[in-house]
Amino acid sequence: MGFRWWARARALELGLVGWASNLADGRVEVVAEGPRESCEKLLSLLRTGDTPGHVEGVVERWSDAKRGIAGFVER
C-alpha cells in the first residue's frame, strides 16, 4: 500500500474529502476538507511515522473550505 492510498483511506475513514497527489519534487500534497477535528486527526495520523513510505515532515496550511470537492482521490 502506497502513501497516497494510505492517506486517502484514513481521510475517508474520517469523513473528509480532498486529494493526495505527487509533486514534481518528490513531495506528496494532501488536501483535506471537512470538520476541523477530523482534519486535525488526519494531520496527527500523517505525523505518526506509521505511514507507508518515508515521511520527513508534515507542513500544514489552513484555509477556508472550498465546498466543491467530492470524495477523496489519488492524483
N, C-alpha and C positions, 0 to 999 in steps of 0.2 A: 504494500500500500504506500503510495507516494504522499508527500506533504500536502499538496493541493487537495487530493482526495480526502485525506485525514481532516484537514481544516474544514472542508465542505461538510463532512459527516458531523463534526462537532457543532458547526453553525446550525445545521438543520435540526439537530437534537435540541438546540436552544431556541428554535423557532425564528432564526434570523434569515434574512435574505441578503444577497450580495454575490460576490465572486472572489475567486483566488486565481491569480494569473502570474505567469513567469514574466519577469522583466528582462530586458536585453543584457543587463549587467549581472545576471545570475540571481538576483534577489526575487522574492515572491511577494506580491502585493495581495493583501486580503482586505476586501472592503465588505463590511457587515453593517446591516441596518436592522434595527429593532429596538426593543426596550433596553435602556441603558444598562440595567442589571445583567441582562443576557450578553450584551457586548462586553461588559467588564469580565464576565465569566469566561468568554471566549479568549480575551486577552490573557487571562490567568492561565488557561489551558495551553495557549501558544508559548507561554514563558516557562512551562514546567520542565522542559528538557526531555519529556516523554513523547516527543513527536517523531515521526519518521524523518529521516534526513538529518542534516546538520544545521541547527539554528544558532547563529552567533548573537542575535539580538532582535528585539521586537520594538519597533518605534510606533507609537500611537499618535493619531491625529483625529480630533473630533470635529464634526461639522453638523449642520442641520440635516435632517433626513430629506432625501430626495423624493421618496414615496413612489417612484416609478419603477422600482426594481421588483421582479417577481422571481421567487425561487433562489437557489444558490448554485452557481455554476463554476466549473473549472474552465479557465480560458487558456 
